[in-house]
Amino acid sequence: MLRLKVLASVVPLLVAAAFARGDFLPGARPCVAIGEGSVQIASLPWQAQSHVSFTRDPAHATVRVQLMDNAEAADFAVLDDVDSSEASACAVSPATRYVAISASPSASEPVIYLSQNGPADYRIFVRSKRFSARDAAALIVGARGAPQRLAAAF
């Protein structure tokens, strides 16, 4: 009976610890290597050091990101033709920074307006099996931060 009580109290703790580390979510998350570390989309919101959100209204944006038609004109380009998401995953280290995409904007976090037209604070080109345009925009803003000028001033 005592073994059953110990098992009943330990199992939930192990499950909670594995869930907090994000082990239940399979596969690599979109990431970019920056210097000695990397910036990665967080699998769980509380893992992230920074958060970004998206808006469809350019007046509410603090950062504008333009989708480009060619990689040469972009500030940040994501191109891959790798079949396995594990093959090009960034190494996770203590220097890894996590970015979460929030569902609702906050005054303290960058709000991204993603469009095909300029003007833009960042220009990105995305042709990837693993990255969406939103992932790439979140990573570039999470890595570089919001520009000093507000996008709404354009």
Order of alpha helices (4+ residues) and beta strands (2+ residues): alpha-beta-beta-beta-beta-beta-beta-beta-beta-alpha
